């Protein structure tokens, strides 16, 4: 009976370590910026995150962890700055609830008459 309990405890500890490594740990090796297009989903965004080594594990494990443990809110469009060391859970929260990066644009009076849209 003690052997069975010890095995169960070891399995629970192993599961918690895997959970930490695949969801809370790991993350960005360096700070980076990503662009999220309008209508993007985690499924469409995940291969790029995996290529840039921003999410621990692979796309399949990251999406599974997001589905089980993350919010079901949609991904926002915009440019997001991901700091070094940000784990998978925090990256998902940033993409769903964070503020996209803002850029300041200066318009000079000499360029104020320029038209930037389609012409008729």
ABEGO torsion letter per residue (X at the ends): XAAAAAAAAAAAAAAAAAAAAAAABEEBABBBBBBBBBGBBAAAAAAAAAAAGABBEBAAAAAAAAAAABBABBBBBEBBBBBBGBBAAAAAAAAAABBBBBBBBBBBAAAAABBABBBX
